[in-house]
Amino acid sequence: MGTRISDRIAAIAESATLAVDAKAKALKAAGRPVIGFGAGEPDFATPDYIVEAAAEAARQPRYHRYTPVAGLPELREAVAAKTLRDSGYAVEPSQVLITNGGKQAVYNAFATLLDPGDEVLLIAPYWTTYPEAIKLAGGTPVEVQTDETTGYLADVEQLEAARTERTKVLLFVSPSNPSGAVYPVEQVEAIGAWAAEHGLWVVTDEIYEHLVYDGHRAVSIATVTASLADRMVVLNGVAKTYAMTGWRVGWLIGPADVVKAASNLQSHATSNVSNVAQVAALAAVSGDLSAVAEMRTAFDRRRRIIVEMLSAIEGVRCPTPGGAFYAYPQVKGLLGRPLRGRTAATSAELANLILDEVEVAVVPGEAFGTPGYLRLSYALSDTDLVEGIGRIQKLVADS
């Protein structure tokens, strides 16, 4: 009799960001005044016209049936048109696979591309789901470390130093979760040219493409490196741009053979994405970008507030993020230091201490491959943001 759980699944770490969010919500439900900086989701409602499209779809019997696994034809077409509009990357609708959120797009991409032993270059800090999806597909994540001194950007020299004859894929993310780093166009071009030169695949996650500030531009590596078109997979979705995290609609764009193979996988895993959610996504990607422009203004204001307040804490270094909606402060100066009589040796312990002592939920850098840091989402109300960071300031100042 072996163990009850397979080794493959037992090796998966629970999503740290969702775990922190769940703990914060449980404490809140129990009446505690917890402020959560954990989950990466906009605090706005999905725009009305998108909700209306979904309500109308729910009344139509044709959406009560199975539809093509790869997505509603009209949505695949609209995603191709939106990709050309927003990033200048021309693709056919047949190159688009609609997935159950961005996470399924990530999983499908790696399951389709990787054989056991294939290596994926993973720039740290990285989103907590990436290494798990790579390992589930039999691949090996190879971490390329960055820190606040470069604004969490990796350069070609670092990538080349990590490359071996087993390297198959570079995972490239800009704007980045968790750091908010945005790569300048020259750096994107240099990395794209390097990947093309070495025959690597590039998987690029562009889910935060519209959340950029201070004149930063989210330049698609797919657009600037035409020679990579046959080895390029683009991941995206409606979650962050249209405040639709719970609707679960993402997509994968790639060469036709990769999309067909990933679609075969999805046919056995989940088949089509909910039709009602797909119709909502169709309304989102076919409409204008005014909803995200409005959110971006609020996020920009909160970004400035959170960076200023975190930087005022002795022992904290917080670079200004150029995109997404996260601050990623380095907090090594708070480790080994008594805070209300308790000492945290690691950022994971520090996150627990902050939750226990001042009822503020943050995600430790361990979840993102860089201990000694914290991730704080600033996709929450200005009032909660100021109150939450204020509590952390007081915790440190009083100690």
SULWO-V717892 format. One record per residue. N is the residue number from 0. RES is the residue in three letters. OMEGA is omega in whole degrees, 0 to 359 (999 if undefined). Layout:
N,RES,OMEGA ; N,RES,OMEGA
//
This chain:
0,MET,178 ; 1,GLY,178 ; 2,THR,185 ; 3,ARG,184 ; 4,ILE,180 ; 5,SER,179 ; 6,ASP,185 ; 7,ARG,182 ; 8,ILE,179 ; 9,ALA,182 ; 10,ALA,182 ; 11,ILE,174 ; 12,ALA,175 ; 13,GLU,177 ; 14,SER,184 ; 15,ALA,183 ; 16,THR,179 ; 17,LEU,179 ; 18,ALA,179 ; 19,VAL,180 ; 20,ASP,181 ; 21,ALA,180 ; 22,LYS,180 ; 23,ALA,181 ; 24,LYS,179 ; 25,ALA,179 ; 26,LEU,179 ; 27,LYS,180 ; 28,ALA,179 ; 29,ALA,175 ; 30,GLY,179 ; 31,ARG,182 ; 32,PRO,184 ; 33,VAL,173 ; 34,ILE,186 ; 35,GLY,174 ; 36,PHE,190 ; 37,GLY,191 ; 38,ALA,179 ; 39,GLY,176 ; 40,GLU,179 ; 41,PRO,180 ; 42,ASP,180 ; 43,PHE,173 ; 44,ALA,173 ; 45,THR,182 ; 46,PRO,186 ; 47,ASP,186 ; 48,TYR,178 ; 49,ILE,178 ; 50,VAL,179 ; 51,GLU,179 ; 52,ALA,180 ; 53,ALA,181 ; 54,ALA,178 ; 55,GLU,181 ; 56,ALA,182 ; 57,ALA,181 ; 58,ARG,185 ; 59,GLN,183 ; 60,PRO,182 ; 61,ARG,178 ; 62,TYR,177 ; 63,HIS,186 ; 64,ARG,171 ; 65,TYR,173 ; 66,THR,184 ; 67,PRO,182 ; 68,VAL,186 ; 69,ALA,177 ; 70,GLY,175 ; 71,LEU,182 ; 72,PRO,181 ; 73,GLU,177 ; 74,LEU,177 ; 75,ARG,179 ; 76,GLU,181 ; 77,ALA,178 ; 78,VAL,177 ; 79,ALA,180 ; 80,ALA,179 ; 81,LYS,181 ; 82,THR,177 ; 83,LEU,181 ; 84,ARG,190 ; 85,ASP,182 ; 86,SER,177 ; 87,GLY,181 ; 88,TYR,184 ; 89,ALA,177 ; 90,VAL,176 ; 91,GLU,175 ; 92,PRO,180 ; 93,SER,179 ; 94,GLN,183 ; 95,VAL,173 ; 96,LEU,178 ; 97,ILE,187 ; 98,THR,176 ; 99,ASN,181 ; 100,GLY,179 ; 101,GLY,183 ; 102,LYS,179 ; 103,GLN,176 ; 104,ALA,178 ; 105,VAL,182 ; 106,TYR,181 ; 107,ASN,182 ; 108,ALA,184 ; 109,PHE,179 ; 110,ALA,182 ; 111,THR,186 ; 112,LEU,194 ; 113,LEU,168 ; 114,ASP,179 ; 115,PRO,179 ; 116,GLY,176 ; 117,ASP,182 ; 118,GLU,178 ; 119,VAL,177 ; 120,LEU,187 ; 121,LEU,183 ; 122,ILE,181 ; 123,ALA,4 ; 124,PRO,183 ; 125,TYR,176 ; 126,TRP,190 ; 127,THR,182 ; 128,THR,186 ; 129,TYR,184 ; 130,PRO,180 ; 131,GLU,179 ; 132,ALA,179 ; 133,ILE,182 ; 134,LYS,178 ; 135,LEU,180 ; 136,ALA,179 ; 137,GLY,181 ; 138,GLY,180 ; 139,THR,176 ; 140,PRO,177 ; 141,VAL,187 ; 142,GLU,175 ; 143,VAL,189 ; 144,GLN,170 ; 145,THR,177 ; 146,ASP,186 ; 147,GLU,183 ; 148,THR,177 ; 149,THR,185 ; 150,GLY,179 ; 151,TYR,178 ; 152,LEU,175 ; 153,ALA,177 ; 154,ASP,184 ; 155,VAL,181 ; 156,GLU,180 ; 157,GLN,181 ; 158,LEU,180 ; 159,GLU,180 ; 160,ALA,182 ; 161,ALA,184 ; 162,ARG,174 ; 163,THR,179 ; 164,GLU,178 ; 165,ARG,181 ; 166,THR,179 ; 167,LYS,189 ; 168,VAL,165 ; 169,LEU,173 ; 170,LEU,185 ; 171,PHE,185 ; 172,VAL,178 ; 173,SER,357 ; 174,PRO,188 ; 175,SER,161 ; 176,ASN,22 ; 177,PRO,194 ; 178,SER,185 ; 179,GLY,181 ; 180,ALA,176 ; 181,VAL,182 ; 182,TYR,174 ; 183,PRO,187 ; 184,VAL,182 ; 185,GLU,182 ; 186,GLN,177 ; 187,VAL,179 ; 188,GLU,182 ; 189,ALA,181 ; 190,ILE,178 ; 191,GLY,180 ; 192,ALA,179 ; 193,TRP,181 ; 194,ALA,180 ; 195,ALA,181 ; 196,GLU,184 ; 197,HIS,176 ; 198,GLY,180 ; 199,LEU,166 ; 200,TRP,171 ; 201,VAL,170 ; 202,VAL,183 ; 203,THR,181 ; 204,ASP,187 ; 205,GLU,187 ; 206,ILE,180 ; 207,TYR,188 ; 208,GLU,185 ; 209,HIS,182 ; 210,LEU,179 ; 211,VAL,188 ; 212,TYR,173 ; 213,ASP,178 ; 214,GLY,175 ; 215,HIS,176 ; 216,ARG,175 ; 217,ALA,182 ; 218,VAL,180 ; 219,SER,177 ; 220,ILE,178 ; 221,ALA,183 ; 222,THR,186 ; 223,VAL,180 ; 224,THR,184 ; 225,ALA,184 ; 226,SER,180 ; 227,LEU,189 ; 228,ALA,184 ; 229,ASP,179 ; 230,ARG,184 ; 231,MET,173 ; 232,VAL,181 ; 233,VAL,178 ; 234,LEU,180 ; 235,ASN,180 ; 236,GLY,184 ; 237,VAL,192 ; 238,ALA,189 ; 239,LYS,184 ; 240,THR,187 ; 241,TYR,182 ; 242,ALA,184 ; 243,MET,184 ; 244,THR,184 ; 245,GLY,182 ; 246,TRP,176 ; 247,ARG,173 ; 248,VAL,174 ; 249,GLY,174 ; 250,TRP,177 ; 251,LEU,177 ; 252,ILE,180 ; 253,GLY,176 ; 254,PRO,187 ; 255,ALA,182 ; 256,ASP,179 ; 257,VAL,180 ; 258,VAL,179 ; 259,LYS,181 ; 260,ALA,179 ; 261,ALA,178 ; 262,SER,175 ; 263,ASN,178 ; 264,LEU,183 ; 265,GLN,180 ; 266,SER,179 ; 267,HIS,183 ; 268,ALA,186 ; 269,THR,191 ; 270,SER,189 ; 271,ASN,172 ; 272,VAL,178 ; 273,SER,183 ; 274,ASN,180 ; 275,VAL,178 ; 276,ALA,179 ; 277,GLN,179 ; 278,VAL,176 ; 279,ALA,179 ; 280,ALA,178 ; 281,LEU,178 ; 282,ALA,182 ; 283,ALA,187 ; 284,VAL,179 ; 285,SER,182 ; 286,GLY,180 ; 287,ASP,185 ; 288,LEU,184 ; 289,SER,181 ; 290,ALA,181 ; 291,VAL,179 ; 292,ALA,179 ; 293,GLU,179 ; 294,MET,182 ; 295,ARG,179 ; 296,THR,180 ; 297,ALA,180 ; 298,PHE,181 ; 299,ASP,179 ; 300,ARG,181 ; 301,ARG,178 ; 302,ARG,180 ; 303,ARG,181 ; 304,ILE,186 ; 305,ILE,180 ; 306,VAL,180 ; 307,GLU,182 ; 308,MET,179 ; 309,LEU,182 ; 310,SER,180 ; 311,ALA,181 ; 312,ILE,180 ; 313,GLU,180 ; 314,GLY,180 ; 315,VAL,175 ; 316,ARG,185 ; 317,CYS,176 ; 318,PRO,178 ; 319,THR,181 ; 320,PRO,180 ; 321,GLY,182 ; 322,GLY,183 ; 323,ALA,176 ; 324,PHE,179 ; 325,TYR,166 ; 326,ALA,183 ; 327,TYR,183 ; 328,PRO,171 ; 329,GLN,188 ; 330,VAL,183 ; 331,LYS,179 ; 332,GLY,178 ; 333,LEU,182 ; 334,LEU,180 ; 335,GLY,184 ; 336,ARG,183 ; 337,PRO,174 ; 338,LEU,185 ; 339,ARG,175 ; 340,GLY,178 ; 341,ARG,180 ; 342,THR,176 ; 343,ALA,179 ; 344,ALA,182 ; 345,THR,178 ; 346,SER,176 ; 347,ALA,178 ; 348,GLU,180 ; 349,LEU,180 ; 350,ALA,177 ; 351,ASN,180 ; 352,LEU,181 ; 353,ILE,179 ; 354,LEU,180 ; 355,ASP,190 ; 356,GLU,184 ; 357,VAL,175 ; 358,GLU,175 ; 359,VAL,182 ; 360,ALA,177 ; 361,VAL,181 ; 362,VAL,181 ; 363,PRO,181 ; 364,GLY,177 ; 365,GLU,182 ; 366,ALA,186 ; 367,PHE,176 ; 368,GLY,179 ; 369,THR,176 ; 370,PRO,179 ; 371,GLY,181 ; 372,TYR,172 ; 373,LEU,171 ; 374,ARG,176 ; 375,LEU,175 ; 376,SER,175 ; 377,TYR,175 ; 378,ALA,176 ; 379,LEU,187 ; 380,SER,179 ; 381,ASP,182 ; 382,THR,180 ; 383,ASP,181 ; 384,LEU,182 ; 385,VAL,179 ; 386,GLU,183 ; 387,GLY,180 ; 388,ILE,176 ; 389,GLY,178 ; 390,ARG,179 ; 391,ILE,178 ; 392,GLN,183 ; 393,LYS,178 ; 394,LEU,182 ; 395,VAL,183 ; 396,ALA,183 ; 397,ASP,187 ; 398,SER,999
//
